[in-house]
């Protein structure tokens, strides 16, 4: 991503600076009480749009900074590109954590929906990217071993947990004694998901970070990166601050959209989840353009597994700690049940012969588009 000598300012840095300027202006206006509580509809829409624009501009920069920090760290220790990309994908979820913390204070159920629908969005991105994977003479792409081994195992776990939770909520909807998932329920579910994710990462780092040369993605080249501790820490610090500022700004937009404009929850969640992932999609595009398939795959595949086993349980923990609960209704039930085919179909395609072809990609795209259509137009919320 970064070559020597480095250019003065890259595009993501310019966008991040613009986002910081808008965020600083809005923050100063709020502190000076220059923005009245009651605004006309047009002014409210403009304010919300500025909050969203500032937040997304800062968050994309924060993600880039955090991933660059991990790449520098990976180059320092000679990680392969898939493992570095996986760790970078985990670290780059920090802005999502901040958004969730702020958003739960506004609307806990909206935070729950955003965490879940992000999985659907990322599954669609993975399936679309499958069309662009370099294929052999038979039209197939052999997936990296971390995905075909540890990745498929975590997909099995994800499909099973989604099915169990969905069926339980479906059964509880027919009863009257329990109408919501309590903080204890949410904490228990989160703990189970965190434990699975811990073992998943242990498997990746212990068994695949130093796998046989024939099975590895390309090693990160220290000559292409600044690998000093100062350079690494600066990027981590920039990413952390950007996560806070961008998360606060996006949460302010969500507050305006849900509370003051009364926009539907599911479409709003889908829109926020999509725009929040734009920086990740740009990173995938850049990695693919320079033929770093390991880094690109780690981001698109990690966007599914790490949201399910890291971001989603984190959301449940925050909701539980704030004393909120999740209502058992049609929306909460359907979004969990439909996760089962998402994970199961991915597992089946990857398990078949550890390859993907365009027919697989077409099947996945069709399924995930249909799933998003159901959520968007049939949920009624």
Steps between C-alpha positions, in 0.01 A plus 500: 500500500782736586821528295814699556535786443149575621290761323412818684135413564298207374133517404377335820698753705346795315150355547569444869622858545182630332294282734685631804438860391123441467493309830693776679269770362186309606646423843592864555151609392340257747727609785420864426125415488489648150273217377147526646322189629203553269590522133285506186494178299739622229757622753469173693570298184802716417634463855455123489670480160797699628528276808494189281746644247745604771471167681552286191793714379673466837419129539643408159820677599504331840463159335778576253727619783432193715552258211819681398623469859435125493669467160807677638495269800455199272789609280716543809429140605472356145136386517335376182245732339192293593583495870598868497176580321298298751659677797454833321133423444459433872678819604305705245176407678590753772291774329205258491538440873490874567194545276326218687575648842357836398210346310384273782439814705272624220320178401619158619289309247639709214854416615404131506361523145805680364733234641296218343427655160870583461551124469254488210663796327846348536380160379372667184833679452685167543280332240543786251878501552503125425438587133832687490722237659773376261380167361695205358436328165192328647353827621576434868688689770666299778422670831778559758535232767400730788158537335453138395599369844444742788263716295261220409497376859391841627235514225353175634487651848340819366229314310418281800480790745287707261258210452470429873443867589254551217294191585498590870371850425243353262375266773497774763290723274214251540525522878421792726725442799814640328484793264862616497859383532618621840848640574596159643387326179699745289810462717490120477462504122786750472726287721447193281578696183811658655633158606457362148671807352791461742560142388461606136772763533719257696474251214581762239803640677640172632445266207477722191710812560809284453361233269699324230629736229286331234181588686582854598395832362783737413714627784481868582819667382663725766660707223154631400403624849621721782547237768631710788297492822441874475342465154283210621383679816416823312266312266336315791446830684355671192267206444384497863423872507329481162289210627374711790426812296347314206297271724355793692405674176330195345309438823381863490366441149326180616337695782364755252385233252327272752373737768432828321437394139340166602659308213436120487749301707594224256569722193691744721707214642575368151606843379723564801654153475574550130657845534697391806653223287600723208856538630533121518376465143758756386774303676385181325506680165852635560630160612345326199638763262855431615426122486518451876221243507583383853442847646182554297354163601585549866296822496192372317490166685587662833217745442264202548664293773639782711174695502313188610746394770647835608286803410164333560584363847662832591170667411313255723738570789458877469121464487508276808733730697270794433208303640312476172344195337408377151128453428393165358310605190484420130807707411732367771387146416535521122842671500642216712330212317619629161859495624485121486486471118766771469756304701388155384514582128844657539618189681361265234660688211839517673491142627415343164854502359650804675446707185260766373385555143262742332204263537561493877523878501173534306322268743626696801410836347147379424448371854639809672311747277177311574579508872559874495177547303306312767655711776448825317148463362333231713609582853253787539733697731 
